[in-house]
Amino acid sequence: MSDAKTGLQLRSLIKKSGELEISLMNVPIPEPAEDEIVVRVEASPINPSDLGLLTGAADLTTAKASGTKESPVISAKVPEAGMRAMAGRLDESMPVGNEGAGVVVKTGSSDAAKALMGKMVAMIGGAMYAQYRCIKARDVLELPSGTTAAEGASCFVNPLTSLGMTETMRREGHKALVHTAAASNLGQMLNKICLKDGIALVNIVRSREQADILRNIGAKHIVDSTAPTFMDDLIVALAETGATLAFDAIGGGKLAGQILTCMETAINKTAKVYSRYGSNVHKQVYIYGGLDTRPTELNRAFGMAWGIGGWLLFPFLMKIGPADGARLRQRVIAELKTTFASHYTKVVSLQEALALSNIAVYAKRSTGEKFLINPNKAG
């Protein structure tokens, strides 16, 4: 490694005065402890889960740029209503970036650490929008020879989330799935898993373009929530698949309730006897995202056998334990260039990640727009 003593790190700060500030900071590169390694980060994706920390509850229409080309600063106003949710992080400068990949440039003295010297590894654990990251050797995934940083950068969050969905389905006794915002990077992975594993999947999208993305990778059941026939189309797909479990990335508005209502209607099509309490088949929606920040509306037309809950990857991995978690990770590595391949529309440096024109694109969380930060790319 070069003899660099410091490296740039992207930081997000929300001030008590109601202002977001995103900047780059020069931070010391830690000396690795015996069981640690230092990785030169060469790729880290901007996932929706990263934007929650990166921009918080700020109103990005108020964003302004200052600073220099080498050291840009972005500031934006946080509306009063958003400040309540930010209470736990006020006046604390926070590093950003859930996952990434890069080359091990320095190691501690343990055999496990030394064995990784010069290897390409994938990592998770925050602070990845940085030129260097010190991390425990046991917490990285050594990537197969010939894997690039870009190929390995997204091998935790989306792959393990999509595998976690099919794993949850099996563990909770469902036989098919529903997924919303289904043409996303994660949604495409989920389709590939379901096609490979023979699981029926109902994809809910919001446009014809998104439907086409899924059709091109072989998706069978696609319904458009903006179509006037949406509810009827969804009932048909649910009746064909028998799906009684949904993962919802939207969160707000009527969609979660509409899914439960259509599930109930599809179940009742084959019911042998009428019950005024509705079917006794349990229907479950897990909300795992918040693309729509409005309240979740439930028009309770779906009997009494139902549940709505939250679902997050890390609590799920803790629940299933290290052995099953390792089994899922091994599958990701084995299918990294096929099922779990990620596609990026733009690779940016740390400085470019703070350009207002780029923030305007990735902060919209649009399907088909995925950015990759290479912290060691020249600004």
Protein Blocks (a to p, Z undefined) as FASTA:
>chain_A
ZZbfbdcdddddddfkopacddddddddddddfkbccdddfbdcddfklmmmmnmmadfk
lgccedjfklccddddddfklmmmmmmmgoiacdehjbdcdddfbdcfbfklmmmgoiac
ddeeejilcfbdcddfklpccddehiafklmmmmmmmmmmmmmmmmmmmmnopabdcdeh
klbmklmmmmmmmmmnopacddddfbfklmmmmmmnopabdcdfkbmklmmmmmmmmmmn
opabdcdfklpajllmmmmmmmmmmmmmmpfbdcfkbpabdcddddfbdfblcdcddddf
ebjbdcdddddfklmmmmnommlmmmmmmmmmmmmmmmmpccdfbdcdfklmmgmklmmm
mmnopghiacdddfkbcZZ
